[in-house]
């Protein structure tokens, strides 16, 4: 599938789209479709689902506009559909104060499922000026973009997740924990 035809970003704007991306199973299906199209059978094998379950989840993603059929072919009288992501990236609305961040929950679930000897994990606390904070955000995004350009669909999948944020004030965090 030529990547020139694929929009850069799909903006999630409806409840149906938000429900579609909030499922860990559908998140994993989208990860399969990130670099190359796949059939329901191929998706089921890669995600470890029954074909019927895989088909159900793909239909929900398709109805929400997140994936689309990019190619079909006849195999023994049956039309086989190849699905791909509708865009290179998905932008979610801000969850608002106290709202769950769907992407971060999925990233943590994927991290927990990854083999321990095959991951790099670090948390660092920093004290930065607002200008340094903004510069670091730009540098992290540029680094992610640089390596995304180097991505080769024939190589094993790797995920990069980063979060640069100002934590909630200590009083607010303690109040929320009670």
MOURHU-V282426 format. One record per backbone hydrogen bond with DSSP energy under -0.5 kcal/mol. CO is the residue of the C=O (numbers start at 1). NH is the residue of the N-H. Records with the same first field share a line. If there is no record, write none. Layout:
CO->NH, NH
This chain:
2->5
3->6
7->88
8->89
9->11
10->12, 91
14->18
15->19
16->20
17->21
18->22
20->23
23->27
24->28
25->29
26->30
27->31
28->32
29->33
31->34
32->36
33->85
38->83
39->43
40->44
41->45
42->46
43->47
44->48, 49
50->54
51->55
52->56
53->57
54->58
55->59
56->60
57->61
58->62
59->63
60->64
61->66, 67
62->65
66->86
68->84
71->82
73->80
75->78
78->75, 80
80->73
81->83
82->70, 71
83->38
84->68
86->7
89->10
90->92
91->12
96->99
100->102
101->105
102->106
103->107
104->108
105->109
106->110
107->111
108->112
109->113
110->114
111->114
115->118
116->119
129->133
130->134
131->135
132->136
133->137
134->138
135->139
136->140
137->141
138->142
139->143
140->144
141->145
142->146
143->147
144->148
145->149
146->150
147->151
148->151
152->155
163->165
165->167
169->172, 173
170->174
171->175
172->176
173->177
174->178
175->178
